[in-house]
Every structure is written in structure tokens, then in C-alpha cells.
Amino acid sequence: MATKVKLIADGVITPDQITLTTASTGTNTTAPATTAFVQQEISALVDSSPEALNTLNELAAALGDDANFSTTVTNSIALKAPLASPTFTGDVTFDATTLVVDSTNNRVGIGTTSPDTLLNIASASAPTLRIENTDGSLGLGQVIGAVEFYKTDTSGAGAGVAGGMQLLSTFSTGSRNALIFSSSNADANNTEGFRLDEDGNLLVGTTNTLPANNNVEGIALSSGSYGGRLEASRSGGAPCSFNRVDSDGSIIELKEAGTTVGIIGAGSDELIIGTTNTGLRFYDFGDAIIPRTTANGVSNGATDLGEGSNRFKNLYLSGGVIFGDAGGSGTSTSNTLDDYEEGTWTPAISGATHTVQNGYYTKVGDLVFLKFRIAWNALSGTTNLVTGLPFSADSSGSESMGFSVYVNAGFGSIPSGKGYLNAYAASSGTTLHFTWQPTTQTANFATSGNIYVAGTYLT
């Protein structure tokens, strides 16, 4: 059928006067396109894009109006680190302050954006660094965790782990552990210096909790059953040294139930030991031990040595005992008891045949008390002397007298006009002279006899 064309009187054709069939989406021919086809193709191009990106202008704005967007994106991606083995050439921040890498100073911060050290961990709530051992069956001697300090310097013991700390299992199940600290010296690296053992004992240079008691070297500050006990043991030297920097006073205070019961201290650069008013000062300048208060105060005649029911046993002296004046005018020389001795001696009569010779003496200072018995059954010659006194009589020139004589036999009859026997120790001698008194007359021994004598004389 022939197509009919309606002519318009004024010769002008308007779009709404032409009706065309709308082609399907994607049609690509030279046929005229209806407005419906154009809208259809635009809708297909936009394809439900969001309102802010459904125009070319909006898309251009979203791309930064960058005509070289593809190149820009490619260059930007080239600056990013790969997920596998990334390499960073600048500062890196993960989640604000969680982890910060300061490439300028070669530092890492956790919880801080400005790390001050190689690793700086910061937190307002107990910052904690944990080393976790995931072995569920720890054994004796197994290291639970460690921190090592390594040196590359080859001097001394050489390069290597110079020291550190480690937590070591000290029981077969890992239920008991010791924290060990180590260091190095010129001979060895990573040598144990001290440990905090499984019972909380601090042990320096030893693993023994009682080094002094067990005679091994080391220092132990104990807890547990030995809580508060300090032991120090050393070979070839003093295990402890205490120093007061200046002034007299206590160096060691001894307490019971929190109350001081005594001190060991210094006074006038010398040792003082004692409690409050009862103390001793080791007076090195005077080679003496003198009573003193613990404040180094004078203590004169205020301290006893022993007491009624708590006495010392023996007193060994090479000098004398100096007594205070008992109201007299004595001196340190006159008040000195410088000798005491007890013993035996053998009395003898020259020319006699002795049957008994028993002698005893006690010497106190310069006073000798003696007693003896002498018997004989024969005598040749004439004598009135008993020899062998234990000490020489004094040399003052005066005869020492004061003897009692009991005569069983030995002198014969009493001479006329004489009433008693006397005996004396002659000056500077060790002989005892017998005389009849009054008015001295020599009392010679009989040819046999048996006499008892007791008395005193001065040396």
C-alpha cells in the first residue's frame, strides 16, 4: 500500500505531528530515533546510578575533574605497599596511636604517636608486655620466656648474648619457676648474677637459700619459712661491710617486736656495742675496753660484770685488778691486786733425814700465807732454818714475822726465861728462822722431830 503524506498548509512540520515507532534498546542504525528511544538509552546508561552520580558532571566531579584520572590512580597505587612483604619508606600509622612507626628516628610506638625510644609502649591503664609460652606441659629446666641482650663487640668474652633475664621451670610440671638475671664479665657472657626463686627468695651468686648455714658463697634474702632472714657467706674476705658516712652513732640497730634492744655503732671513731646505758667501747688508742653508754657517754662505776646469780667463771689476767678507793687515799698503784697464786712447796732442813715434807701456800698480791709440816728422824749438824720458801721475802730490811708453830717434838726443852717459839722470814731470802722469845735466842732443831707451822710474810 502506498504511504500517505499529509501536507500542512503553512509548510511547517512540528515534532508532535510525526509519530515513529520506538526502536528497542541497543538499536544502532541510521533510522530516526524517537525521544522515547533516547530516554530509554539514557536510562540504560545510568542503570540505577545514585542520584549524586547520574550525570556526566557529577561523575567528573567525583573523579576530581581529572582528565588524566587513570594515570593519577595508577601512580597513586604504585606508591602503596603490597600486602605480601610490604616495604615502607616513611612513617606508618596503624589505627591512630595503636602502632606508629617513626621512620625518621627509627622508633616504634604502641599507644603513642611520639615514641621516645626504639620501642615505646604507652597506656593510661597498666601498660603490659607479655611473653607467652604455649607449651602445655612444661618440664624441669625449660625456659618459659626470656629477654636477651646481645652485643656485637668482640672484646672480653666476645660477641653474643651478654645478659638478660629468663623465667625457668624448676619443677617437673612447671608449677614452680625462678626468674633469673644474668650479665657478663671479661671471662664469660650471660652468667647468672641473681635469681628470684620459686619461693620468693632473692639469691645473689648462689642457688642456696641458706648459704652461711651451709657454708657456701652467696647472699640470700629469704621469704617463706625463712622470711626476713638475711645470710651472706664469702670465701677469703668479710661477707658484709656497713658504713656510717659521718658522725657517731648506730651502724646496726637490733630490735625485738619493733623496739630497739641494742646497737653496734661508732663513737670517737671506735666500736661501741650495747644497749642504752650499758655498753662497751673498744678504746683502741688506750688498748682498753671501757664501759660506755650507746651514745658514747661516760659511764663510770655504773656497770657490773656479772651479778649475784649470774656470774662469770674464770678471769684470766696478765696484769692486776685495780680497786677504787674505799674512803682512803690510794692510787692506781697502791690499789692494784697484781698477783694471786696457790700452790705447793717442799720445806727442808739442811742435814736432816726427812720423813714428811708437806708445804702449801696462797699468795695474794705481796702477801704470802703458807703452812707446812716437816718431820725428820736424823740430823747432822746444827741449824734453826727451814729452807725452800716459795717466794723471797721482801727486801725492805725488816724481818717479816707472823708465824704460829705447833711442836710435837723437835726443839728439846724450853730454855730458861723463854716462853714461846717464833719464826720469821729473813729479808730477801727463802729461809724461815726459828727463835725462842722473848729476847731472841736461836732455836736449833733436835736430832728428830715433827712440827707444824702456819703464817704469813711479805714479798
Secondary structure, 3 states (H helix, E strand, C coil): CCCCCCCCCCCCCCHHHCCCCCCCCCCCCCCCCCHHHHHHHHHHHHCCCCHHHCCHHHHHHHCCCCCCHHHHHHHHHHCCCCCCCCCCCCCEEECCCCEEEECCCCEEEECCCCCCCCEEECCCCCCCCCCCCCCCCCCCCCEEEEEEEEECCCCCCCCEEEEEEEEEECCCCCCCEEEEEEECCCCCCCEEEEEECCCCCEEECCCCCCCCCCCCCEEEECCHHHCCCEEEECCCCCCCCCCCCCCCEEEEEEEECCEEEEEEEEECCEEEEEECCEEEEEECCCCEEEEECCCCCECCCCCCCCECCECCCCCCCCCCEECCCCCCCCCCCCCEECCEEEEEECCECCCEEEEEEEEEEEEECCEEEEEEEEEEEEECCCCCEEECCCCCCCCCCCCEECEEEEEEECCCCCCCCCCEEEEEECCCCCEEEEEEECCCEECCCCCCEEEEEEEEEEC
